[in-house]
């Protein structure tokens, strides 16, 4: 069994949406890397205008992460703290 690493922070608030890039695309790529590296906890900063909360929760759950805490920051953006179940099989 692969040993899980502790935690990482991901900030998607400055990722600009364009025809070749979008915060969702960036998030999916980052989540793939985090799963590959065995990261257990991730703190993700994002704007709900870019990624709605329900979509963020869905994308995290597909990679085995469960949101443990969510907060709205002073600038209106959100932060989710999510943990990954070691036994989860990635879809």
HTML snippet that shows the backbone in 3Dmol.js (N, CA, C, O; Angstrom):
<script src="https://3Dmol.org/build/3Dmol-min.js"></script>
<div id="view" style="width:600px;height:400px;position:relative"></div>
<script>
const pdb = `
ATOM      1  N   UNK A   1       0.846  -1.182   0.000  1.00  0.00           N
ATOM      2  CA  UNK A   1       0.000   0.000   0.000  1.00  0.00           C
ATOM      3  C   UNK A   1       0.887   1.240   0.000  1.00  0.00           C
ATOM      4  O   UNK A   1       1.866   1.312   0.743  1.00  0.00           O
ATOM      5  N   UNK A   2       0.544   2.203  -0.827  1.00  0.00           N
ATOM      6  CA  UNK A   2       1.307   3.443  -0.930  1.00  0.00           C
ATOM      7  C   UNK A   2       1.036   4.321   0.277  1.00  0.00           C
ATOM      8  O   UNK A   2      -0.102   4.440   0.731  1.00  0.00           O
ATOM      9  N   UNK A   3       2.083   4.931   0.789  1.00  0.00           N
ATOM     10  CA  UNK A   3       1.943   5.809   1.952  1.00  0.00           C
ATOM     11  C   UNK A   3       1.464   7.185   1.510  1.00  0.00           C
ATOM     12  O   UNK A   3       1.974   7.743   0.538  1.00  0.00           O
ATOM     13  N   UNK A   4       0.478   7.733   2.228  1.00  0.00           N
ATOM     14  CA  UNK A   4      -0.100   9.030   1.889  1.00  0.00           C
ATOM     15  C   UNK A   4       0.768  10.153   2.451  1.00  0.00           C
ATOM     16  O   UNK A   4       1.249  10.074   3.582  1.00  0.00           O
ATOM     17  N   UNK A   5       0.961  11.194   1.650  1.00  0.00           N
ATOM     18  CA  UNK A   5       1.672  12.383   2.107  1.00  0.00           C
ATOM     19  C   UNK A   5       0.677  13.305   2.780  1.00  0.00           C
ATOM     20  O   UNK A   5      -0.533  13.163   2.603  1.00  0.00           O
ATOM     21  N   UNK A   6       1.189  14.245   3.548  1.00  0.00           N
ATOM     22  CA  UNK A   6       0.326  15.068   4.380  1.00  0.00           C
ATOM     23  C   UNK A   6      -0.607  15.989   3.607  1.00  0.00           C
ATOM     24  O   UNK A   6      -1.741  15.596   3.334  1.00  0.00           O
ATOM     25  N   UNK A   7      -0.190  17.183   3.245  1.00  0.00           N
ATOM     26  CA  UNK A   7      -1.153  18.122   2.677  1.00  0.00           C
ATOM     27  C   UNK A   7      -0.526  19.057   1.653  1.00  0.00           C
ATOM     28  O   UNK A   7       0.692  19.214   1.574  1.00  0.00           O
ATOM     29  N   UNK A   8      -1.410  19.673   0.872  1.00  0.00           N
ATOM     30  CA  UNK A   8      -1.009  20.661  -0.136  1.00  0.00           C
ATOM     31  C   UNK A   8      -2.032  21.768  -0.183  1.00  0.00           C
ATOM     32  O   UNK A   8      -3.177  21.591   0.233  1.00  0.00           O
ATOM     33  N   UNK A   9      -1.608  22.930  -0.698  1.00  0.00           N
ATOM     34  CA  UNK A   9      -2.517  24.047  -0.944  1.00  0.00           C
ATOM     35  C   UNK A   9      -2.553  24.324  -2.437  1.00  0.00           C
ATOM     36  O   UNK A   9      -1.528  24.283  -3.118  1.00  0.00           O
ATOM     37  N   UNK A  10      -3.748  24.606  -2.933  1.00  0.00           N
ATOM     38  CA  UNK A  10      -3.952  24.913  -4.347  1.00  0.00           C
ATOM     39  C   UNK A  10      -4.763  26.202  -4.424  1.00  0.00           C
ATOM     40  O   UNK A  10      -5.820  26.317  -3.802  1.00  0.00           O
ATOM     41  N   UNK A  11      -4.266  27.165  -5.184  1.00  0.00           N
ATOM     42  CA  UNK A  11      -4.965  28.443  -5.334  1.00  0.00           C
ATOM     43  C   UNK A  11      -5.383  28.614  -6.791  1.00  0.00           C
ATOM     44  O   UNK A  11      -4.545  28.830  -7.667  1.00  0.00           O
ATOM     45  N   UNK A  12      -6.692  28.514  -7.039  1.00  0.00           N
ATOM     46  CA  UNK A  12      -7.231  28.625  -8.399  1.00  0.00           C
ATOM     47  C   UNK A  12      -7.845  29.997  -8.668  1.00  0.00           C
ATOM     48  O   UNK A  12      -8.443  30.208  -9.723  1.00  0.00           O
ATOM     49  N   UNK A  13      -7.706  30.920  -7.737  1.00  0.00           N
ATOM     50  CA  UNK A  13      -8.356  32.224  -7.873  1.00  0.00           C
ATOM     51  C   UNK A  13      -7.772  33.078  -8.987  1.00  0.00           C
ATOM     52  O   UNK A  13      -8.453  33.965  -9.501  1.00  0.00           O
ATOM     53  N   UNK A  14      -6.526  32.829  -9.371  1.00  0.00           N
ATOM     54  CA  UNK A  14      -5.913  33.668 -10.408  1.00  0.00           C
ATOM     55  C   UNK A  14      -5.854  32.990 -11.774  1.00  0.00           C
ATOM     56  O   UNK A  14      -5.309  33.559 -12.719  1.00  0.00           O
ATOM     57  N   UNK A  15      -6.404  31.785 -11.891  1.00  0.00           N
ATOM     58  CA  UNK A  15      -6.427  31.091 -13.183  1.00  0.00           C
ATOM     59  C   UNK A  15      -7.498  31.745 -14.053  1.00  0.00           C
ATOM     60  O   UNK A  15      -8.676  31.767 -13.696  1.00  0.00           O
ATOM     61  N   UNK A  16      -7.076  32.269 -15.185  1.00  0.00           N
ATOM     62  CA  UNK A  16      -7.998  32.961 -16.088  1.00  0.00           C
ATOM     63  C   UNK A  16      -8.688  31.963 -17.011  1.00  0.00           C
ATOM     64  O   UNK A  16      -8.064  31.033 -17.524  1.00  0.00           O
ATOM     65  N   UNK A  17      -9.962  32.170 -17.208  1.00  0.00           N
ATOM     66  CA  UNK A  17     -10.719  31.330 -18.137  1.00  0.00           C
ATOM     67  C   UNK A  17     -10.476  31.815 -19.558  1.00  0.00           C
ATOM     68  O   UNK A  17     -10.608  33.002 -19.855  1.00  0.00           O
ATOM     69  N   UNK A  18     -10.121  30.886 -20.423  1.00  0.00           N
ATOM     70  CA  UNK A  18      -9.926  31.203 -21.839  1.00  0.00           C
ATOM     71  C   UNK A  18     -10.321  29.973 -22.641  1.00  0.00           C
ATOM     72  O   UNK A  18     -10.814  28.992 -22.085  1.00  0.00           O
ATOM     73  N   UNK A  19     -10.103  30.030 -23.950  1.00  0.00           N
ATOM     74  CA  UNK A  19     -10.500  28.894 -24.777  1.00  0.00           C
ATOM     75  C   UNK A  19      -9.586  27.683 -24.563  1.00  0.00           C
ATOM     76  O   UNK A  19      -9.962  26.565 -24.914  1.00  0.00           O
ATOM     77  N   UNK A  20      -8.393  27.889 -23.992  1.00  0.00           N
ATOM     78  CA  UNK A  20      -7.475  26.768 -23.773  1.00  0.00           C
ATOM     79  C   UNK A  20      -7.223  26.471 -22.300  1.00  0.00           C
ATOM     80  O   UNK A  20      -6.539  25.502 -21.970  1.00  0.00           O
ATOM     81  N   UNK A  21      -7.764  27.286 -21.427  1.00  0.00           N
ATOM     82  CA  UNK A  21      -7.533  27.088 -20.003  1.00  0.00           C
ATOM     83  C   UNK A  21      -8.769  27.524 -19.215  1.00  0.00           C
ATOM     84  O   UNK A  21      -9.485  28.443 -19.612  1.00  0.00           O
ATOM     85  N   UNK A  22      -8.997  26.858 -18.112  1.00  0.00           N
ATOM     86  CA  UNK A  22     -10.109  27.189 -17.235  1.00  0.00           C
ATOM     87  C   UNK A  22      -9.771  26.607 -15.863  1.00  0.00           C
ATOM     88  O   UNK A  22      -9.081  25.590 -15.789  1.00  0.00           O
ATOM     89  N   UNK A  23     -10.236  27.221 -14.780  1.00  0.00           N
ATOM     90  CA  UNK A  23      -9.948  26.673 -13.456  1.00  0.00           C
ATOM     91  C   UNK A  23     -10.361  25.204 -13.288  1.00  0.00           C
ATOM     92  O   UNK A  23      -9.701  24.469 -12.553  1.00  0.00           O
ATOM     93  N   UNK A  24     -11.420  24.768 -13.942  1.00  0.00           N
ATOM     94  CA  UNK A  24     -11.835  23.358 -13.839  1.00  0.00           C
ATOM     95  C   UNK A  24     -10.791  22.453 -14.481  1.00  0.00           C
ATOM     96  O   UNK A  24     -10.461  21.404 -13.926  1.00  0.00           O
ATOM     97  N   UNK A  25     -10.273  22.837 -15.627  1.00  0.00           N
ATOM     98  CA  UNK A  25      -9.242  22.047 -16.311  1.00  0.00           C
ATOM     99  C   UNK A  25      -7.990  21.984 -15.451  1.00  0.00           C
ATOM    100  O   UNK A  25      -7.392  20.921 -15.289  1.00  0.00           O
ATOM    101  N   UNK A  26      -7.599  23.116 -14.904  1.00  0.00           N
ATOM    102  CA  UNK A  26      -6.425  23.187 -14.028  1.00  0.00           C
ATOM    103  C   UNK A  26      -6.638  22.305 -12.802  1.00  0.00           C
ATOM    104  O   UNK A  26      -5.737  21.565 -12.407  1.00  0.00           O
ATOM    105  N   UNK A  27      -7.827  22.378 -12.195  1.00  0.00           N
ATOM    106  CA  UNK A  27      -8.134  21.579 -11.011  1.00  0.00           C
ATOM    107  C   UNK A  27      -8.026  20.088 -11.314  1.00  0.00           C
ATOM    108  O   UNK A  27      -7.431  19.342 -10.536  1.00  0.00           O
ATOM    109  N   UNK A  28      -8.591  19.647 -12.426  1.00  0.00           N
ATOM    110  CA  UNK A  28      -8.554  18.224 -12.764  1.00  0.00           C
ATOM    111  C   UNK A  28      -7.117  17.738 -12.916  1.00  0.00           C
ATOM    112  O   UNK A  28      -6.778  16.645 -12.463  1.00  0.00           O
ATOM    113  N   UNK A  29      -6.284  18.535 -13.544  1.00  0.00           N
ATOM    114  CA  UNK A  29      -4.877  18.179 -13.710  1.00  0.00           C
ATOM    115  C   UNK A  29      -4.169  18.109 -12.357  1.00  0.00           C
ATOM    116  O   UNK A  29      -3.408  17.178 -12.096  1.00  0.00           O
ATOM    117  N   UNK A  30      -4.424  19.089 -11.509  1.00  0.00           N
ATOM    118  CA  UNK A  30      -3.803  19.114 -10.173  1.00  0.00           C
ATOM    119  C   UNK A  30      -4.269  17.926  -9.339  1.00  0.00           C
ATOM    120  O   UNK A  30      -3.456  17.282  -8.676  1.00  0.00           O
ATOM    121  N   UNK A  31      -5.571  17.626  -9.364  1.00  0.00           N
ATOM    122  CA  UNK A  31      -6.086  16.498  -8.586  1.00  0.00           C
ATOM    123  C   UNK A  31      -5.453  15.184  -9.030  1.00  0.00           C
ATOM    124  O   UNK A  31      -5.128  14.341  -8.194  1.00  0.00           O
ATOM    125  N   UNK A  32      -5.276  15.001 -10.339  1.00  0.00           N
ATOM    126  CA  UNK A  32      -4.606  13.795 -10.838  1.00  0.00           C
ATOM    127  C   UNK A  32      -3.204  13.681 -10.233  1.00  0.00           C
ATOM    128  O   UNK A  32      -2.788  12.602  -9.812  1.00  0.00           O
ATOM    129  N   UNK A  33      -2.486  14.799 -10.194  1.00  0.00           N
ATOM    130  CA  UNK A  33      -1.130  14.807  -9.623  1.00  0.00           C
ATOM    131  C   UNK A  33      -1.144  14.513  -8.130  1.00  0.00           C
ATOM    132  O   UNK A  33      -0.304  13.762  -7.634  1.00  0.00           O
ATOM    133  N   UNK A  34      -2.101  15.106  -7.411  1.00  0.00           N
ATOM    134  CA  UNK A  34      -2.180  14.893  -5.970  1.00  0.00           C
ATOM    135  C   UNK A  34      -2.464  13.434  -5.638  1.00  0.00           C
ATOM    136  O   UNK A  34      -1.889  12.883  -4.700  1.00  0.00           O
ATOM    137  N   UNK A  35      -3.346  12.815  -6.403  1.00  0.00           N
ATOM    138  CA  UNK A  35      -3.659  11.402  -6.192  1.00  0.00           C
ATOM    139  C   UNK A  35      -2.411  10.561  -6.469  1.00  0.00           C
ATOM    140  O   UNK A  35      -2.084   9.658  -5.699  1.00  0.00           O
ATOM    141  N   UNK A  36      -1.725  10.857  -7.559  1.00  0.00           N
ATOM    142  CA  UNK A  36      -0.514  10.125  -7.931  1.00  0.00           C
ATOM    143  C   UNK A  36       0.564  10.244  -6.848  1.00  0.00           C
ATOM    144  O   UNK A  36       1.285   9.286  -6.572  1.00  0.00           O
ATOM    145  N   UNK A  37       0.664  11.430  -6.240  1.00  0.00           N
ATOM    146  CA  UNK A  37       1.663  11.672  -5.191  1.00  0.00           C
ATOM    147  C   UNK A  37       1.222  11.161  -3.831  1.00  0.00           C
ATOM    148  O   UNK A  37       2.024  11.132  -2.897  1.00  0.00           O
ATOM    149  N   UNK A  38      -0.029  10.759  -3.699  1.00  0.00           N
ATOM    150  CA  UNK A  38      -0.526  10.239  -2.439  1.00  0.00           C
ATOM    151  C   UNK A  38      -0.825  11.302  -1.399  1.00  0.00           C
ATOM    152  O   UNK A  38      -0.688  11.058  -0.200  1.00  0.00           O
ATOM    153  N   UNK A  39      -1.236  12.486  -1.851  1.00  0.00           N
ATOM    154  CA  UNK A  39      -1.551  13.580  -0.930  1.00  0.00           C
ATOM    155  C   UNK A  39      -2.884  13.307  -0.245  1.00  0.00           C
ATOM    156  O   UNK A  39      -3.895  13.081  -0.910  1.00  0.00           O
ATOM    157  N   UNK A  40      -2.883  13.329   1.093  1.00  0.00           N
ATOM    158  CA  UNK A  40      -4.078  12.998   1.870  1.00  0.00           C
ATOM    159  C   UNK A  40      -5.011  14.185   2.036  1.00  0.00           C
ATOM    160  O   UNK A  40      -6.228  14.021   1.948  1.00  0.00           O
ATOM    161  N   UNK A  41      -4.471  15.386   2.277  1.00  0.00           N
ATOM    162  CA  UNK A  41      -5.302  16.557   2.526  1.00  0.00           C
ATOM    163  C   UNK A  41      -4.939  17.677   1.559  1.00  0.00           C
ATOM    164  O   UNK A  41      -3.766  17.919   1.274  1.00  0.00           O
ATOM    165  N   UNK A  42      -5.971  18.353   1.060  1.00  0.00           N
ATOM    166  CA  UNK A  42      -5.747  19.475   0.148  1.00  0.00           C
ATOM    167  C   UNK A  42      -6.625  20.648   0.569  1.00  0.00           C
ATOM    168  O   UNK A  42      -7.789  20.480   0.935  1.00  0.00           O
ATOM    169  N   UNK A  43      -6.039  21.831   0.509  1.00  0.00           N
ATOM    170  CA  UNK A  43      -6.762  23.068   0.794  1.00  0.00           C
ATOM    171  C   UNK A  43      -6.836  23.814  -0.537  1.00  0.00           C
ATOM    172  O   UNK A  43      -5.810  24.190  -1.103  1.00  0.00           O
ATOM    173  N   UNK A  44      -8.063  24.026  -1.033  1.00  0.00           N
ATOM    174  CA  UNK A  44      -8.256  24.621  -2.350  1.00  0.00           C
ATOM    175  C   UNK A  44      -8.953  25.966  -2.220  1.00  0.00           C
ATOM    176  O   UNK A  44     -10.043  26.063  -1.656  1.00  0.00           O
ATOM    177  N   UNK A  45      -8.311  27.000  -2.749  1.00  0.00           N
ATOM    178  CA  UNK A  45      -8.880  28.344  -2.803  1.00  0.00           C
ATOM    179  C   UNK A  45      -9.456  28.542  -4.209  1.00  0.00           C
ATOM    180  O   UNK A  45      -8.775  28.270  -5.198  1.00  0.00           O
ATOM    181  N   UNK A  46     -10.699  29.013  -4.304  1.00  0.00           N
ATOM    182  CA  UNK A  46     -11.315  29.190  -5.616  1.00  0.00           C
ATOM    183  C   UNK A  46     -12.439  30.205  -5.542  1.00  0.00           C
ATOM    184  O   UNK A  46     -12.883  30.591  -4.461  1.00  0.00           O
ATOM    185  N   UNK A  47     -12.890  30.629  -6.713  1.00  0.00           N
ATOM    186  CA  UNK A  47     -14.030  31.543  -6.810  1.00  0.00           C
ATOM    187  C   UNK A  47     -15.241  30.755  -7.302  1.00  0.00           C
ATOM    188  O   UNK A  47     -15.146  30.002  -8.272  1.00  0.00           O
ATOM    189  N   UNK A  48     -16.381  30.931  -6.628  1.00  0.00           N
ATOM    190  CA  UNK A  48     -17.593  30.204  -6.997  1.00  0.00           C
ATOM    191  C   UNK A  48     -18.074  30.597  -8.391  1.00  0.00           C
ATOM    192  O   UNK A  48     -18.787  29.823  -9.030  1.00  0.00           O
ATOM    193  N   UNK A  49     -17.699  31.784  -8.878  1.00  0.00           N
ATOM    194  CA  UNK A  49     -18.065  32.183 -10.247  1.00  0.00           C
ATOM    195  C   UNK A  49     -17.353  31.304 -11.278  1.00  0.00           C
ATOM    196  O   UNK A  49     -17.862  31.089 -12.378  1.00  0.00           O
ATOM    197  N   UNK A  50     -16.163  30.796 -10.908  1.00  0.00           N
ATOM    198  CA  UNK A  50     -15.385  29.939 -11.814  1.00  0.00           C
ATOM    199  C   UNK A  50     -15.762  28.470 -11.666  1.00  0.00           C
ATOM    200  O   UNK A  50     -15.921  27.754 -12.655  1.00  0.00           O
ATOM    201  N   UNK A  51     -15.900  28.034 -10.419  1.00  0.00           N
ATOM    202  CA  UNK A  51     -16.243  26.644 -10.128  1.00  0.00           C
ATOM    203  C   UNK A  51     -17.314  26.659  -9.037  1.00  0.00           C
ATOM    204  O   UNK A  51     -16.998  26.926  -7.878  1.00  0.00           O
ATOM    205  N   UNK A  52     -18.555  26.384  -9.375  1.00  0.00           N
ATOM    206  CA  UNK A  52     -19.604  26.337  -8.346  1.00  0.00           C
ATOM    207  C   UNK A  52     -19.269  25.311  -7.262  1.00  0.00           C
ATOM    208  O   UNK A  52     -18.607  24.307  -7.526  1.00  0.00           O
ATOM    209  N   UNK A  53     -19.730  25.576  -6.053  1.00  0.00           N
ATOM    210  CA  UNK A  53     -19.406  24.706  -4.917  1.00  0.00           C
ATOM    211  C   UNK A  53     -19.774  23.244  -5.177  1.00  0.00           C
ATOM    212  O   UNK A  53     -18.996  22.344  -4.858  1.00  0.00           O
ATOM    213  N   UNK A  54     -20.943  23.003  -5.748  1.00  0.00           N
ATOM    214  CA  UNK A  54     -21.370  21.635  -6.024  1.00  0.00           C
ATOM    215  C   UNK A  54     -20.466  20.932  -7.022  1.00  0.00           C
ATOM    216  O   UNK A  54     -20.198  19.737  -6.894  1.00  0.00           O
ATOM    217  N   UNK A  55     -20.001  21.671  -8.009  1.00  0.00           N
ATOM    218  CA  UNK A  55     -19.080  21.102  -9.004  1.00  0.00           C
ATOM    219  C   UNK A  55     -17.747  20.770  -8.340  1.00  0.00           C
ATOM    220  O   UNK A  55     -17.166  19.715  -8.595  1.00  0.00           O
ATOM    221  N   UNK A  56     -17.265  21.678  -7.485  1.00  0.00           N
ATOM    222  CA  UNK A  56     -16.006  21.425  -6.768  1.00  0.00           C
ATOM    223  C   UNK A  56     -16.131  20.160  -5.919  1.00  0.00           C
ATOM    224  O   UNK A  56     -15.234  19.317  -5.930  1.00  0.00           O
ATOM    225  N   UNK A  57     -17.232  20.022  -5.187  1.00  0.00           N
ATOM    226  CA  UNK A  57     -17.425  18.838  -4.350  1.00  0.00           C
ATOM    227  C   UNK A  57     -17.478  17.561  -5.195  1.00  0.00           C
ATOM    228  O   UNK A  57     -16.928  16.531  -4.805  1.00  0.00           O
ATOM    229  N   UNK A  58     -18.142  17.637  -6.353  1.00  0.00           N
ATOM    230  CA  UNK A  58     -18.234  16.483  -7.244  1.00  0.00           C
ATOM    231  C   UNK A  58     -16.856  16.083  -7.769  1.00  0.00           C
ATOM    232  O   UNK A  58     -16.499  14.905  -7.748  1.00  0.00           O
ATOM    233  N   UNK A  59     -16.083  17.062  -8.240  1.00  0.00           N
ATOM    234  CA  UNK A  59     -14.753  16.765  -8.782  1.00  0.00           C
ATOM    235  C   UNK A  59     -13.833  16.175  -7.712  1.00  0.00           C
ATOM    236  O   UNK A  59     -13.073  15.245  -7.981  1.00  0.00           O
ATOM    237  N   UNK A  60     -13.907  16.722  -6.502  1.00  0.00           N
ATOM    238  CA  UNK A  60     -13.103  16.179  -5.405  1.00  0.00           C
ATOM    239  C   UNK A  60     -13.526  14.748  -5.078  1.00  0.00           C
ATOM    240  O   UNK A  60     -12.675  13.885  -4.864  1.00  0.00           O
ATOM    241  N   UNK A  61     -14.831  14.493  -5.040  1.00  0.00           N
ATOM    242  CA  UNK A  61     -15.315  13.159  -4.673  1.00  0.00           C
ATOM    243  C   UNK A  61     -14.911  12.114  -5.707  1.00  0.00           C
ATOM    244  O   UNK A  61     -14.678  10.958  -5.353  1.00  0.00           O
ATOM    245  N   UNK A  62     -14.824  12.498  -6.970  1.00  0.00           N
ATOM    246  CA  UNK A  62     -14.393  11.553  -8.012  1.00  0.00           C
ATOM    247  C   UNK A  62     -12.974  11.057  -7.790  1.00  0.00           C
ATOM    248  O   UNK A  62     -12.605   9.975  -8.246  1.00  0.00           O
ATOM    249  N   UNK A  63     -12.183  11.856  -7.087  1.00  0.00           N
ATOM    250  CA  UNK A  63     -10.795  11.469  -6.796  1.00  0.00           C
ATOM    251  C   UNK A  63     -10.629  10.958  -5.369  1.00  0.00           C
ATOM    252  O   UNK A  63      -9.510  10.748  -4.902  1.00  0.00           O
ATOM    253  N   UNK A  64     -11.767  10.757  -4.675  1.00  0.00           N
ATOM    254  CA  UNK A  64     -11.715  10.174  -3.346  1.00  0.00           C
ATOM    255  C   UNK A  64     -11.576  11.164  -2.213  1.00  0.00           C
ATOM    256  O   UNK A  64     -11.336  10.768  -1.073  1.00  0.00           O
ATOM    257  N   UNK A  65     -11.724  12.455  -2.506  1.00  0.00           N
ATOM    258  CA  UNK A  65     -11.617  13.480  -1.473  1.00  0.00           C
ATOM    259  C   UNK A  65     -13.013  13.850  -0.952  1.00  0.00           C
ATOM    260  O   UNK A  65     -13.977  13.929  -1.713  1.00  0.00           O
ATOM    261  N   UNK A  66     -13.092  14.072   0.353  1.00  0.00           N
ATOM    262  CA  UNK A  66     -14.322  14.512   1.006  1.00  0.00           C
ATOM    263  C   UNK A  66     -14.060  15.858   1.648  1.00  0.00           C
ATOM    264  O   UNK A  66     -13.070  16.028   2.358  1.00  0.00           O
ATOM    265  N   UNK A  67     -14.947  16.823   1.401  1.00  0.00           N
ATOM    266  CA  UNK A  67     -14.789  18.152   1.986  1.00  0.00           C
ATOM    267  C   UNK A  67     -15.075  18.073   3.475  1.00  0.00           C
ATOM    268  O   UNK A  67     -16.162  17.671   3.890  1.00  0.00           O
ATOM    269  N   UNK A  68     -14.085  18.463   4.278  1.00  0.00           N
ATOM    270  CA  UNK A  68     -14.206  18.441   5.736  1.00  0.00           C
ATOM    271  C   UNK A  68     -14.545  19.812   6.295  1.00  0.00           C
ATOM    272  O   UNK A  68     -15.127  19.927   7.374  1.00  0.00           O
ATOM    273  N   UNK A  69     -14.173  20.862   5.546  1.00  0.00           N
ATOM    274  CA  UNK A  69     -14.423  22.224   6.010  1.00  0.00           C
ATOM    275  C   UNK A  69     -14.517  23.143   4.796  1.00  0.00           C
ATOM    276  O   UNK A  69     -13.794  22.967   3.816  1.00  0.00           O
ATOM    277  N   UNK A  70     -15.419  24.129   4.871  1.00  0.00           N
ATOM    278  CA  UNK A  70     -15.510  25.141   3.817  1.00  0.00           C
ATOM    279  C   UNK A  70     -15.742  26.491   4.473  1.00  0.00           C
ATOM    280  O   UNK A  70     -16.452  26.602   5.473  1.00  0.00           O
ATOM    281  N   UNK A  71     -15.128  27.519   3.889  1.00  0.00           N
ATOM    282  CA  UNK A  71     -15.264  28.879   4.417  1.00  0.00           C
ATOM    283  C   UNK A  71     -15.306  29.865   3.263  1.00  0.00           C
ATOM    284  O   UNK A  71     -14.696  29.650   2.216  1.00  0.00           O
ATOM    285  N   UNK A  72     -16.035  30.946   3.476  1.00  0.00           N
ATOM    286  CA  UNK A  72     -16.030  32.068   2.543  1.00  0.00           C
ATOM    287  C   UNK A  72     -15.040  33.082   3.094  1.00  0.00           C
ATOM    288  O   UNK A  72     -15.121  33.463   4.261  1.00  0.00           O
ATOM    289  N   UNK A  73     -14.111  33.516   2.262  1.00  0.00           N
ATOM    290  CA  UNK A  73     -13.083  34.468   2.669  1.00  0.00           C
ATOM    291  C   UNK A  73     -13.568  35.902   2.476  1.00  0.00           C
ATOM    292  O   UNK A  73     -14.589  36.135   1.829  1.00  0.00           O
ATOM    293  N   UNK A  74     -12.836  36.855   3.036  1.00  0.00           N
ATOM    294  CA  UNK A  74     -13.213  38.265   2.970  1.00  0.00           C
ATOM    295  C   UNK A  74     -13.360  38.786   1.545  1.00  0.00           C
ATOM    296  O   UNK A  74     -14.171  39.677   1.292  1.00  0.00           O
ATOM    297  N   UNK A  75     -12.583  38.239   0.613  1.00  0.00           N
ATOM    298  CA  UNK A  75     -12.664  38.702  -0.773  1.00  0.00           C
ATOM    299  C   UNK A  75     -13.794  38.031  -1.556  1.00  0.00           C
ATOM    300  O   UNK A  75     -13.938  38.259  -2.757  1.00  0.00           O
ATOM    301  N   UNK A  76     -14.599  37.201  -0.874  1.00  0.00           N
ATOM    302  CA  UNK A  76     -15.726  36.530  -1.517  1.00  0.00           C
ATOM    303  C   UNK A  76     -15.387  35.167  -2.087  1.00  0.00           C
ATOM    304  O   UNK A  76     -16.283  34.416  -2.474  1.00  0.00           O
ATOM    305  N   UNK A  77     -14.098  34.836  -2.145  1.00  0.00           N
ATOM    306  CA  UNK A  77     -13.712  33.520  -2.641  1.00  0.00           C
ATOM    307  C   UNK A  77     -13.949  32.473  -1.551  1.00  0.00           C
ATOM    308  O   UNK A  77     -14.294  32.804  -0.417  1.00  0.00           O
ATOM    309  N   UNK A  78     -13.759  31.221  -1.913  1.00  0.00           N
ATOM    310  CA  UNK A  78     -14.007  30.110  -0.995  1.00  0.00           C
ATOM    311  C   UNK A  78     -12.739  29.303  -0.769  1.00  0.00           C
ATOM    312  O   UNK A  78     -11.826  29.302  -1.594  1.00  0.00           O
ATOM    313  N   UNK A  79     -12.704  28.623   0.358  1.00  0.00           N
ATOM    314  CA  UNK A  79     -11.643  27.650   0.601  1.00  0.00           C
ATOM    315  C   UNK A  79     -12.308  26.371   1.086  1.00  0.00           C
ATOM    316  O   UNK A  79     -13.141  26.390   1.992  1.00  0.00           O
ATOM    317  N   UNK A  80     -11.926  25.260   0.466  1.00  0.00           N
ATOM    318  CA  UNK A  80     -12.374  23.931   0.870  1.00  0.00           C
ATOM    319  C   UNK A  80     -11.164  23.177   1.392  1.00  0.00           C
ATOM    320  O   UNK A  80     -10.098  23.205   0.778  1.00  0.00           O
ATOM    321  N   UNK A  81     -11.325  22.512   2.511  1.00  0.00           N
ATOM    322  CA  UNK A  81     -10.301  21.600   3.003  1.00  0.00           C
ATOM    323  C   UNK A  81     -10.879  20.204   2.860  1.00  0.00           C
ATOM    324  O   UNK A  81     -11.924  19.885   3.426  1.00  0.00           O
ATOM    325  N   UNK A  82     -10.179  19.375   2.090  1.00  0.00           N
ATOM    326  CA  UNK A  82     -10.688  18.037   1.787  1.00  0.00           C
ATOM    327  C   UNK A  82      -9.641  16.981   2.123  1.00  0.00           C
ATOM    328  O   UNK A  82      -8.439  17.220   2.015  1.00  0.00           O
ATOM    329  N   UNK A  83     -10.119  15.811   2.532  1.00  0.00           N
ATOM    330  CA  UNK A  83      -9.251  14.679   2.845  1.00  0.00           C
ATOM    331  C   UNK A  83      -9.581  13.521   1.931  1.00  0.00           C
ATOM    332  O   UNK A  83     -10.727  13.339   1.520  1.00  0.00           O
ATOM    333  N   UNK A  84      -8.561  12.741   1.619  1.00  0.00           N
ATOM    334  CA  UNK A  84      -8.738  11.593   0.729  1.00  0.00           C
ATOM    335  C   UNK A  84      -8.746  10.299   1.523  1.00  0.00           C
ATOM    336  O   UNK A  84      -7.925  10.095   2.417  1.00  0.00           O
ATOM    337  N   UNK A  85      -9.678   9.437   1.188  1.00  0.00           N
ATOM    338  CA  UNK A  85      -9.769   8.105   1.775  1.00  0.00           C
ATOM    339  C   UNK A  85      -8.712   7.236   1.108  1.00  0.00           C
ATOM    340  O   UNK A  85      -8.692   7.108  -0.116  1.00  0.00           O
ATOM    341  N   UNK A  86      -7.837   6.641   1.906  1.00  0.00           N
ATOM    342  CA  UNK A  86      -6.744   5.820   1.365  1.00  0.00           C
ATOM    343  C   UNK A  86      -7.233   4.652   0.527  1.00  0.00           C
ATOM    344  O   UNK A  86      -6.549   4.234  -0.406  1.00  0.00           O
ATOM    345  N   UNK A  87      -8.401   4.120   0.843  1.00  0.00           N
ATOM    346  CA  UNK A  87      -8.903   2.950   0.140  1.00  0.00           C
ATOM    347  C   UNK A  87      -9.676   3.258  -1.126  1.00  0.00           C
ATOM    348  O   UNK A  87     -10.157   2.339  -1.789  1.00  0.00           O
ATOM    349  N   UNK A  88      -9.809   4.535  -1.479  1.00  0.00           N
ATOM    350  CA  UNK A  88     -10.631   4.920  -2.635  1.00  0.00           C
ATOM    351  C   UNK A  88      -9.964   4.509  -3.951  1.00  0.00           C
ATOM    352  O   UNK A  88      -8.760   4.690  -4.136  1.00  0.00           O
ATOM    353  N   UNK A  89     -10.752   3.966  -4.839  1.00  0.00           N
ATOM    354  CA  UNK A  89     -10.303   3.648  -6.184  1.00  0.00           C
ATOM    355  C   UNK A  89     -10.699   4.801  -7.084  1.00  0.00           C
ATOM    356  O   UNK A  89     -11.880   5.133  -7.180  1.00  0.00           O
ATOM    357  N   UNK A  90      -9.719   5.424  -7.752  1.00  0.00           N
ATOM    358  CA  UNK A  90      -9.972   6.588  -8.591  1.00  0.00           C
ATOM    359  C   UNK A  90     -10.748   6.212  -9.829  1.00  0.00           C
ATOM    360  O   UNK A  90     -10.471   5.200 -10.473  1.00  0.00           O
ATOM    361  N   UNK A  91     -11.733   7.046 -10.160  1.00  0.00           N
ATOM    362  CA  UNK A  91     -12.583   6.843 -11.348  1.00  0.00           C
ATOM    363  C   UNK A  91     -11.958   7.544 -12.532  1.00  0.00           C
ATOM    364  O   UNK A  91     -12.506   7.503 -13.633  1.00  0.00           O
TER     365      UNK A  91
END
`;
const viewer = $3Dmol.createViewer("view");
viewer.addModel(pdb, "pdb");
viewer.setStyle({}, {cartoon: {color: "spectrum"}});
viewer.zoomTo();
viewer.render();
</script>
